[in-house]
């Protein structure tokens, strides 16, 4: 019996399944691209509008837009790296993006929360990576206040990374609990 015909028919029948898997992921990647573009457009607006010290107060003592340049990492940490720090953060961001993309490809199709979290992470990492390569720093401009408390200045990419990381953390903590609840307990026959 010719097994090559049999193998060929299995390959053909699995092709739509593979296409569907990649098409679904392509939707998440398209959403990530949209967030990335929104991040870059908002930063371009901030550079053009706010760069020379102007600020826009949206809600007093809650949210305003104010331009800052962040050579460090998230929320203004580790800013004294110089040229070494810039390229170190570039390499770190590229490694993070590769790791997230690998995890994205390995995640089952039905795990929408993790796929969405990975898309948010990829969008945010890509947005800040673009700034760091192009400018040597990340443009931040969103300032939140809670009364007198001032949250560190951030941007759309930072928000995307934060929400993506929180979704992944939620999934890691609570999906483990739900799986252990679904496991039937051993019945003792004494």
Protein Blocks (a to p, Z undefined) as FASTA:
>chain_A
ZZklmmmmmmmmmmmmmmmmmmmmmmmmmmmmmmmmmmmmmmmmmmmmmmnopacdfbgh
kbccdddddfbdeehiaklnmjmlmmmmmmmmmmmmmmmmmmmmmpcfklmmlmmmmmmm
mmmmmmmmmmmmmnopacdfbdcdehjaccddddfklmmmmmmmmmmmmmmmmmmmmmmm
mpccddddZZ
